[in-house]
């Protein structure tokens, strides 16, 4: 191997900026107050490391009587937390490959 560096191109990890965090806080408050916002619901899942309850507003889509959560920004923290929680006995969280879902 020569001393040259090899560049690897990977997607930049998504990090919510202050505007997104402020919008999420507002949506959590409104949804908890009972005011409907389209198909949004608040997902509460324990954090992977701390176990502290993490709340994230998400859109729930229904197709053929089944409900779907869509990870618009890829494998972000709420997805990782949810997958870890789904590993608990009695919990089922199937992944649907892109293009095969609703």
Buried (B, 14 or more C-beta within 10 A) or exposed (E): EEEEEEEEEEEEEBEBEEEEEEEBEEBBEBBEEEEEEEEBBBBEBBBBEEEEEBBBBBEEEEEEEEEEBEBEBEEBBBBBBBBBBEEEEEEEEEEEEEEEEE
